[in-house]
Amino acid sequence: MALVFERVVTEGLGDLSYLIGDDSRGIAAVIDPRADVEVYLQLARRHQVAITHILQTHVHEDFLSGALELAARVGNAKVCSSAVDAAPYGYPHEPLRDGDRLEFGATVLTARHTPGHTPEHMAFLVAESGKEQSPYAVFSGGSLLINAAGRTDLLGPERARELTATQYRTLHDFFLRLDDGVIVHPTHAHGSPCGASIGDRLASTVGYERRFNPYLQCRDEAAFSRLALGQLPPKPSYYPRLKESNTQGPPVLGGLPVVPPLPPQAFQARLRQGDAIVLDTRHMLAFGGGHIEGALNIGGSAQLPIWAGWMLDAGQPLLLVLESDGALGEVVALLLRTGFTRFAGYLVGGMGRWDNAGFGLATTKQVTAAQIHDRPGAFTLLDVRAPSEWEAGRLPGARHVYLPELPARAGELPHGKPVVVYCDTGYRASIGASVLQRAGLADVATMPGSMQAWKRAGYPLEEAPA
């Protein structure tokens, strides 16, 4: 007999999910699954276990839940959701209350109501059978995070103070009463907008967090409130959409969404219908060299789900341009993670086939760090990074518009100089440049390498005023 334990890292989104069970009994649970669920089925087959339970720590807003999809794929698993202070769910589920126990052979999971990040939030203590009073691990969901705690403003400012006080009590009355050796397995990890300054480790212990987590150092609720509400990253605009979908229950697709293959002529005809947007997922340099006019460039990396969520309307059909046709499955899985299921098609053969068919190309210029440094004042420099990044230092003379705000604020940019968009590496800069080109700005460029290239060259930064 052996404990089955697997952590699934969803890079880019900064989320973690888990498979835990007992191979002697051949049963397991999955905790907080993402929407593309094949990874859990593969792990279950590898360990020769049946997934009998799917546990959700809370109603997620940062990714589309795969709980219903996974339950349908395995056929007989119970979807378990909190019944304490929860909004009505729109899907069949097994209600969980504080103290409920689930047994997986020699492993026992105990549900504990841990509100604050959300009102219904549950954590799951992990113990050996017969030793439930001495848990050795906890699945902390979005409550206690590595070097952080889950944000408490998801229900709006009118409830943020209440939930912040509740989160303080959860951390002090529950988590800090656990033994130092209890292992902490969170759902939200570094890169997730569900917390500020989340550490880059994937697991911790209660003792380590007790010593070093600043949210656990606060001596009273007032100090905790100042910390918890004072440095939050911007709340993504797609959070309410995913909260509603995950509360009602996402549709079961039976796999990845179907994306029709379209040769160039058919692709162009579909585009002319006017209801779809071209999403070009190639690298920024490939996009800059030649793309379909009006396309939005969001590279097909792990960051794609977040930035698609920020920049796209999930109700608008997508026409995909890929690095290669073989990248289709990966790109669709990435988009599914933040709820994109409507696809009008993909360009068969990519931009090479489009070009060979004689259709027009648009381009995006690139301007290097050296060119900007050597020609001060020649460009309008546009920084599209997050406010915290901007405050930490920027290119001299730059303007700041946070990338998600750019579609609405493109008209604020001055005319007369080329606009050069930069970020940290160039990824977000290319998104921003494609937004500006869609808005009708003609003289737009990106800065490859962006701040990283500027810093490596040793060029000076402009600091925020004291």
ChimeraX attribute file (.defattr): number of C-alpha atoms within 10 A of each C-alpha:
attribute: neighborCount
match mode: 1-to-1
recipient: residues
	/A:1	10
	/A:2	11
	/A:3	15
	/A:4	21
	/A:5	15
	/A:6	16
	/A:7	17
	/A:8	16
	/A:9	15
	/A:10	16
	/A:11	16
	/A:12	18
	/A:13	25
	/A:14	23
	/A:15	26
	/A:16	22
	/A:17	22
	/A:18	21
	/A:19	20
	/A:20	22
	/A:21	29
	/A:22	23
	/A:23	20
	/A:24	15
	/A:25	15
	/A:26	18
	/A:27	21
	/A:28	28
	/A:29	28
	/A:30	25
	/A:31	23
	/A:32	25
	/A:33	27
	/A:34	25
	/A:35	26
	/A:36	21
	/A:37	21
	/A:38	15
	/A:39	11
	/A:40	22
	/A:41	15
	/A:42	11
	/A:43	17
	/A:44	24
	/A:45	11
	/A:46	9
	/A:47	17
	/A:48	17
	/A:49	21
	/A:50	20
	/A:51	26
	/A:52	19
	/A:53	23
	/A:54	25
	/A:55	23
	/A:56	26
	/A:57	27
	/A:58	25
	/A:59	25
	/A:60	24
	/A:61	22
	/A:62	27
	/A:63	27
	/A:64	26
	/A:65	29
	/A:66	24
	/A:67	29
	/A:68	24
	/A:69	23
	/A:70	28
	/A:71	19
	/A:72	14
	/A:73	17
	/A:74	12
	/A:75	11
	/A:76	13
	/A:77	20
	/A:78	19
	/A:79	22
	/A:80	18
	/A:81	24
	/A:82	27
	/A:83	19
	/A:84	17
	/A:85	13
	/A:86	15
	/A:87	13
	/A:88	9
	/A:89	16
	/A:90	13
	/A:91	12
	/A:92	13
	/A:93	15
	/A:94	14
	/A:95	13
	/A:96	21
	/A:97	18
	/A:98	16
	/A:99	13
	/A:100	12
	/A:101	17
	/A:102	15
	/A:103	17
	/A:104	23
	/A:105	19
	/A:106	17
	/A:107	20
	/A:108	21
	/A:109	25
	/A:110	21
	/A:111	24
	/A:112	22
	/A:113	22
	/A:114	30
	/A:115	26
	/A:116	28
	/A:117	27
	/A:118	26
	/A:119	22
	/A:120	20
	/A:121	27
	/A:122	29
	/A:123	28
	/A:124	28
	/A:125	25
	/A:126	25
	/A:127	21
	/A:128	17
	/A:129	15
	/A:130	10
	/A:131	12
	/A:132	16
	/A:133	11
	/A:134	14
	/A:135	21
	/A:136	19
	/A:137	21
	/A:138	25
	/A:139	25
	/A:140	25
	/A:141	29
	/A:142	29
	/A:143	31
	/A:144	30
	/A:145	30
	/A:146	28
	/A:147	24
	/A:148	24
	/A:149	28
	/A:150	29
	/A:151	25
	/A:152	30
	/A:153	22
	/A:154	19
	/A:155	13
	/A:156	9
	/A:157	12
	/A:158	9
	/A:159	12
	/A:160	20
	/A:161	17
	/A:162	15
	/A:163	23
	/A:164	26
	/A:165	19
	/A:166	19
	/A:167	28
	/A:168	25
	/A:169	18
	/A:170	19
	/A:171	19
	/A:172	15
	/A:173	12
	/A:174	13
	/A:175	23
	/A:176	16
	/A:177	10
	/A:178	20
	/A:179	15
	/A:180	16
	/A:181	14
	/A:182	21
	/A:183	22
	/A:184	25
	/A:185	25
	/A:186	26
	/A:187	31
	/A:188	29
	/A:189	31
	/A:190	24
	/A:191	19
	/A:192	21
	/A:193	24
	/A:194	33
	/A:195	28
	/A:196	23
	/A:197	19
	/A:198	21
	/A:199	17
	/A:200	12
	/A:201	11
	/A:202	19
	/A:203	16
	/A:204	19
	/A:205	19
	/A:206	22
	/A:207	17
	/A:208	16
	/A:209	22
	/A:210	16
	/A:211	12
	/A:212	13
	/A:213	20
	/A:214	15
	/A:215	21
	/A:216	20
	/A:217	13
	/A:218	16
	/A:219	11
	/A:220	12
	/A:221	16
	/A:222	13
	/A:223	13
	/A:224	20
	/A:225	21
	/A:226	12
	/A:227	15
	/A:228	27
	/A:229	17
	/A:230	10
	/A:231	13
	/A:232	18
	/A:233	17
	/A:234	14
	/A:235	16
	/A:236	17
	/A:237	12
	/A:238	22
	/A:239	21
	/A:240	16
	/A:241	16
	/A:242	24
	/A:243	19
	/A:244	16
	/A:245	19
	/A:246	25
	/A:247	19
	/A:248	15
	/A:249	20
	/A:250	20
	/A:251	12
	/A:252	16
	/A:253	14
	/A:254	11
	/A:255	14
	/A:256	17
	/A:257	16
	/A:258	14
	/A:259	18
	/A:260	14
	/A:261	17
	/A:262	20
	/A:263	18
	/A:264	23
	/A:265	13
	/A:266	15
	/A:267	21
	/A:268	16
	/A:269	12
	/A:270	16
	/A:271	17
	/A:272	10
	/A:273	8
	/A:274	8
	/A:275	12
	/A:276	18
	/A:277	19
	/A:278	23
	/A:279	22
	/A:280	29
	/A:281	23
	/A:282	22
	/A:283	18
	/A:284	25
	/A:285	16
	/A:286	15
	/A:287	26
	/A:288	20
	/A:289	13
	/A:290	16
	/A:291	23
	/A:292	20
	/A:293	14
	/A:294	17
	/A:295	22
	/A:296	28
	/A:297	27
	/A:298	26
	/A:299	24
	/A:300	21
	/A:301	16
	/A:302	17
	/A:303	19
	/A:304	20
	/A:305	26
	/A:306	23
	/A:307	22
	/A:308	23
	/A:309	24
	/A:310	19
	/A:311	21
	/A:312	17
	/A:313	13
	/A:314	19
	/A:315	13
	/A:316	15
	/A:317	19
	/A:318	24
	/A:319	26
	/A:320	27
	/A:321	27
	/A:322	23
	/A:323	19
	/A:324	14
	/A:325	14
	/A:326	10
	/A:327	13
	/A:328	17
	/A:329	13
	/A:330	15
	/A:331	20
	/A:332	21
	/A:333	20
	/A:334	25
	/A:335	26
	/A:336	22
	/A:337	24
	/A:338	28
	/A:339	25
	/A:340	23
	/A:341	22
	/A:342	18
	/A:343	20
	/A:344	22
	/A:345	23
	/A:346	25
	/A:347	26
	/A:348	21
	/A:349	18
	/A:350	20
	/A:351	24
	/A:352	12
	/A:353	14
	/A:354	21
	/A:355	15
	/A:356	9
	/A:357	12
	/A:358	9
	/A:359	13
	/A:360	11
	/A:361	13
	/A:362	14
	/A:363	18
	/A:364	22
	/A:365	16
	/A:366	18
	/A:367	20
	/A:368	16
	/A:369	22
	/A:370	12
	/A:371	12
	/A:372	18
	/A:373	16
	/A:374	9
	/A:375	9
	/A:376	11
	/A:377	13
	/A:378	14
	/A:379	20
	/A:380	21
	/A:381	25
	/A:382	25
	/A:383	27
	/A:384	25
	/A:385	20
	/A:386	17
	/A:387	14
	/A:388	12
	/A:389	13
	/A:390	21
	/A:391	13
	/A:392	11
	/A:393	14
	/A:394	25
	/A:395	23
	/A:396	15
	/A:397	14
	/A:398	18
	/A:399	15
	/A:400	17
	/A:401	21
	/A:402	17
	/A:403	23
	/A:404	22
	/A:405	13
	/A:406	20
	/A:407	15
	/A:408	9
	/A:409	13
	/A:410	18
	/A:411	13
	/A:412	9
	/A:413	16
	/A:414	10
	/A:415	11
	/A:416	10
	/A:417	14
	/A:418	18
	/A:419	23
	/A:420	25
	/A:421	31
	/A:422	31
	/A:423	27
	/A:424	21
	/A:425	16
	/A:426	22
	/A:427	22
	/A:428	25
	/A:429	29
	/A:430	29
	/A:431	27
	/A:432	34
	/A:433	31
	/A:434	29
	/A:435	22
	/A:436	25
	/A:437	21
	/A:438	16
	/A:439	15
	/A:440	13
	/A:441	17
	/A:442	12
	/A:443	16
	/A:444	23
	/A:445	27
	/A:446	30
	/A:447	28
	/A:448	24
	/A:449	19
	/A:450	24
	/A:451	22
	/A:452	14
	/A:453	18
	/A:454	23
	/A:455	14
	/A:456	10
	/A:457	12
	/A:458	8
	/A:459	14
	/A:460	13
	/A:461	15
	/A:462	14
	/A:463	13
	/A:464	10
	/A:465	5
	/A:466	3
